[in-house]
Amino acid sequence: MTPSAKSFENEKDETKSQNIIHRYNDKLGYKPLQLIQDTRPIVIIDEPQTTLSTELAQKSVKNLNPLVMLRYSATHKEKLNMMYKLDALDAYNRQLVKQI
């Protein structure tokens, strides 16, 4: 289990008030979160400026132990490792939109 995973768990006991992803499942033999973390998922986030706007949301995504995180937006507030940029003028010149 990753160190950050402990911050999302109820350390006293696992009760019904805890999210199911953090509860041990007898049928699985693990907590669902552990299975997700072990797969090293590719996380795709649409509009990260709203989706990742809180510290808790950012910790939650990092807690998934992603292999890579792709963030799609037309209006990034924080630009990290930008792979491609398509502005309004380029879209118009490529005839991807009818007008600006």
N, C-alpha and C positions, 0 to 999 in steps of 0.2 A: 504494500500500500504506500502511496506517495505521502510525504510529510504534509502536504497541503490538504490531503483528504481528511485528516483528523480535524481540521477546522470546521468541517461541514457535518461532523458526526456529533451525536449526543454521547458524551463520554461516560455518563452515569449508567444508562441502559438504553437498549433499542426498543422504543415504544411505538405505538401506532401513530403518534404525532410526528414522527420522523418520515421524511420522504421515502417512498418505496425503493428508490434507487440506492439509498444508503442502508437499507435493512438487509440482513442476512436472509437468504432464501434457501430453505432445505432442499428443494427440488434442483436448484442450480448448484448448490454447494458453495456458493459465493454470494457476495453482494453484487447486484447488477452493475454498479459503478466499477467494481474491480474488473469485471469482464470487459467493459467498454475501455477501461484504461489499458488493459493487456492487448487490445487489438490495435492500439495507436491509431485512432481514427483520423481521417482527413475531415476537418471541420470547415464548412462553407457558411459564411455569415453574410447575409444580405443587409445592407444599410447598417454597418457597424457603429456609426455615430449615435444611433439610437439603441441598438441591441446591446452594445457594450458600454453604455453610458455610466453604469455604476461600478464601483469597486467589487461588489459581490458578483455581478455578472461576469466581470473579467476573471475573477478567481474561479468561478464555476467552469468557465471554458478551459482555463489552464488546468483545472483539476481533472479534466477528461484525458490528460496526457496525450494531446494530439501530435501526430507526426508532422502535420502542417496545417496552417489555418489560412484559408483564402477569404479575403474581405472584399466584397463588391459594393461599390457606391459611386454615385456621380458627384458627391459632395463630401469627400473624406475630410474630417477635422484633423486627423493625424495620419500622415502619409508614411507608411512603413514598407520598404521594399516594393515600390510601385513597379508593376510588370508591364502595364499597358495604360495608355491615356488616349481617350477619344473625347475631344471637346466638341462644342456645338458646331463650330465652323467646319471641322473635319467631317463630322457626321453629315452636314449639309452638302459638302463637296463630294462626298461618296454616295450621295443620294440615299442615305439611310433614313432621312427625315424630309418632309415636304417643305417645311419652312422653319425659320428660327424665330 
